[in-house]
């Protein structure tokens, strides 16, 4: 079921848009729809005010101010809970601007949402010029579909796995790992959306075959660790933000992967010929890609076919410095533009003490007797999943652990279903140290955690020593085989 909304300028009522939104749309989504369909500057927010509700005049407000505490959380508030009957209206005021719009529910429509269903079905006029210039509905709908903020419109769409599988099979036949190593990363720049993705080809070593695809904004930290850090943590797969394409043996497929291939009427033969896709999001179990991720994979794999063919006929991977990559720019007409070299400037992260430690707490801790106790501390992802409250995905909980370095005795431990962050690392350590009757002489931590914990250690006066944490490693090996009820105790 869809909501049909008429949205018109309060100052220039002849300028309007008619939008179709899914029945469970939030005011957050409506906010984005208005900005996009009227081609407004999306750096501000709307303040929604109810005018008519259930056919009666209403003075209730919905404040869309994400930074403030308000009576209504518009990320959760649904439009159809407020605009219920045809004729119900609300005002939308742009914060700190003069533009205002009237939103009126016209009807409920029994329309199925799919990739071709238009969101903006009618409209007139240019809000900036005030003229009645003819609008291009197709252009507006293309913008709405491409914008990442309208993901909720596409959640229920069926991904085009058949096209993706066929295209991926074409790439497999080219054997791109014979032409590119995993460290010869290329960047594909899609000009129409200004999105850049980094692609690493797996398989030159003859073991794992496929692609790893990283979004420039979300995934480069993951890729950088893999490319440039020695002795990468065993937790790397739990903190990965990436899409992967894997060519595996039949027995390596999950039953759902095999069923997907079968449902598409496809089949493969031989070793490392079966196709598997995964979406990795830090701290969660890898899942099959959703609609938008499949659309991205189709675009990326199509371009990797072009790039592999270019490599076959003579294009050479350039000599580049660390954090430099050749970029293939996909122009608006779909053609690949001449490459350029992208320099990614990596800044060393800085940390502060995130714990508010009062003078009283600090003095109380320093009054504890100092002992010869040496302890190891670490924060890591557990290798099993739990149901998450804020995501549909299965979440890998983090575990904080304080272990006696001499006896391997676990002094403190806690598991939390959340991402690993600097704030959590400091918070758990401070809580553990406060629970001790004595002050340890030394605290051994991983290379990763040392700079994160240093600001806290300086304030409370404890020595940090970088270590591979043999005591915690032994405990973690035991935990892999320990019964779940023992871990919960």
Buried (B, 14 or more C-beta within 10 A) or exposed (E): EBBBBBBBBEEBEEBBBBBBBBEEBBBBBBBBBBBBBBBBEEEBBBBBBBBBBEEEEBEEBBBBEEEEEBEBBBEEBBBBEBBBEEEBBBBBBBEEEEBBBBBBBBEBEEBEBEEEBBBBBEBBBBBEEEEEEEBEBEEBBEBBBBBEBBEBBBEEBEBBBBBBBBBBBEBBEBBBBEBBBBEBBBBBBBEEEEBBBBBBBBBBEEEBBBBBBBBBEEBBBBBBBBBEEEEEBEBEBBBBBBBBBBBBEBEEBEEEBBEBBEEBEBEBEEEBBBBBBBBBBBBBBBBBBBBBBBBBBBBBBBBBBBBBEBBEEEBEBEEBEEBBBBBBBBEEEEEBEEBEEBEBEEEEEEBEBBBEBEEEBEEEBEEBEEEEBBBBBBBBBBEEBEEBEEEEBBBBBBBBBBBBBEEBEBBBBBBBBBBBBBEBBBBBBBBBBEEBEEBBEBBBBBBBBBBBBBBBBEBBEBEBEEBEBEBBBEBBEEBEEEEEEEEEE
